[in-house]
Amino acid sequence: FSLPTPSLLAAAGPDTPLAILCRPNNPTGTLWPAEAIEAFAQRFEGWVVLDEAYVEFSSEPRGWLDRRSPQFILLRTFSKAWGMAGWRVGYMIADPEVVSLYYRTKLPYNLSQPAQARALSVLKQWPLIQESIRSLQAERARLAEALAALPGVQVFPSEANFLLVRMPDALTVYRRLLEQGIVVRYRGNLPLCENTLRITLGRPEENNALLEALCRIISS
């Protein structure tokens, strides 16, 4: 799942104002190399928006912060690594000109005071968040290795909090997991993702239950 630079550039016309790239990607978990992003940006005349919703889980948790330029717009969220999905808090890092344009066009609704207070409180818990991320990364490696050992299963490298897994008849596997109360995401309807499931990392006992269920389904 490499960055399809030629296809993106071919699809972008002279009036294309921006390109949105998800890094790490969803649903593949791919962390495209910085060199690939920069090569694309050099040939693209518009803004490059980097959706970094999952970046804290990656090997480059600072993401694009150290490579900022006026061409790049970074989008971050508190919904993933920070555990604030229900609060709907996110932020943008961009050139002052872009921020000015945004304020002139955005809807007149801002974050609620409770959401702002919660976000500021969570920011002070970064050491605890880092510990949680390290635990998830270790569990991601363990689950990926265990899944790859199952017959016919291919696990794609991931730098997010989920794994994309290809297996025979993935839709049937998805339905049988659902019957057992285990919810994963079927992604076989997306381009290049035929027969795949996206598995979000859970607690070790939840991941073990998933592995046991998959073993039963695949062997039956």
N, C-alpha and C positions, 0 to 999 in steps of 0.2 A: 504494500500500500504506500507507494512513493508519491510525492507531490506531482500531479500531472501538469507541469508548467506549460508545455506546448498547447495542451487542450484548453487550459485556462486562458492563455493569451489569445488563442484563436477565437474563443467565445467572447472575449472582451472587445467591444468596439470603441471608437473614439469618444463616445458619449458615456462610457462606463465610469461612474465617479469613484467606485470603490470595489474592492474584492474582500470577501470574508473568508478567513482561513481558521479552522478550529485546531488548536495545538495545545495539548494532545487531542487527536482527532476522536470524534464520536461517530460511529461505534467501534472503530478499530483500535483505539488506544495508542495510535502511532504518534510519536513525537518527531515531526519532520525536522531534519537537520537545519541549523541556522543558516548554513551556506545555501541550502535550497530556497529558503524563504528570501534571503537577500538577493539571490539570482533572479527570482521572480519579480521582486520589488524593483530591481534595476531596469526591468523591461516593461513594467506596468506604470502607466502615467498617473493613475489615480491613487487614492488612499488605500492602504492595506490594513484591514481590521483583523486583529488577532484575538480570537475568542479563547481565553486562557482559563476557562472554568475549572479545568482539571489539573492545572499546572503544578499545584502544590504537591500532588501525588507523584510527580515525575522526578527524574534525575537532575532537572534544571528548575528548581522551585522558584527561582527569581524570574524565569521566563525571559521576556524581552526587555526587562527593566534596564539592563545595562547596555542595550543596543538601540535605545530610542532615537528616533529622528522624526522630523515633522510629517513624514509620509505615513508613519505608523500610528494606529489607534489601538490601545489595549483595553480589553474588556475583562473584568474580573468579577467574581461572585463570592458571597459568603455562604452559598447554598450547599457547597460540596465539602471541602476539607474542614470548613469552619462549623459545619453542622447546623446552619441556620436556614434550611430550605423553606420553612414556613414563614419566615420573616420577609422574604423577597427583597434582599439587600444586595446591591451590586455597585460597581463603580467603573469609571472610565479614566484612563490616563492618556492624555493627548496633548498636542501642540495648542498653545493658547488661542490660536486662530480657530482651530476646530472646536474648542470649548465654547468660544464666543458664538460660533454658528449654531452650536447645539442649543445654547440658552435662548437664542432667538426663535427657535422652531419647536422646542419641546412643549409638551402639554403642561399646564400650570399646576401640576400635582407633584409634590415632593414626598420623601420618606416621612412616615409618621414619627413623632417624637419617641414613642416606645421602641420602634425599630432602630432609630439612631442610637438610643441609649444602649440597647442590647449589643449592637455592633461594636460600640466603643468599649463595652465591658469585655466582649469576647477577644478583642485585640490584645488585651492584657494577659490573656491565657495562651499566648503563642507557644511557650515551652510545653504545655500540656498538649496542644494541637500537634506539635512536632513529634511528640512521643506516640500519639495516636497514628500519625502518618507512617512512622517507622514500623509500627506493628502491622499496619495494613500492607506495607510493601513486602514485609517478610511473609505474610499470609498469601499475598498475591503470587510470590515465587513458589511457595509450597503447593498452592492449588493448581498453578499452571503445570508444574511437574507431574502432579497426580493425574490431572486430566489428560496430559499428553501420553501417559502410560496406558490409557484405555484404548481398546481396539478401534481403529478407524477414526480416531479423534485428532484433529489438528488445532493447536493453540497458537494464536498469533501473538507476537510480542506486544506488551501493553505497558504504558507509562501512566495509566489512569487508575481509577478505583474499580475497574471492571476488566473482564477478559472476553475477547471475541473468539468463539470456538466453532470450528466446522466439523460436522459429523454427518453420517448418512441419515437421510430422512429426519432432518432436524425438526420439522414441523410436528411430526408424530411424537418425537421425544419431548418437545415443548408441551404438548397437550397432556402427555402422560405425567410429566412433572407437575403440571397444574392440578391434575387429579389427586396428587399426593400433597397438595398444599405448598408446593415449591414454585415460586414465581421467578421466571427469567424472561428475557425479551427475545422474541423471534425476530431475526433480522434478515431472513432469507429473501425478503421482498425488495431489498436494496441492491443497487448495482454493485457487482463484484462480491456480493456477500451471500451467494447461494448456499443454502443448507448451513446457516450459521445461527448461533445463539449468543446473545450478549449476557454474560453472567456478572452481576455486581457482587463485589466481595462482601461477605458478611462476617459474623463472628466465627471463630474456629469450629464451634459445634454446628453452626448452620452450614458451613462449607463441608463439613464431614457428612452431614445428612444429605447434601446434594450429591456428593461423591457416591455414597451408598445407593442412593436412588438411581443414579446413572448406571452404576454397575449392574443393578438388577434389570434395568430397561435394556441395556445393550446386550446383555447375556441371554435375554428371553427371546 
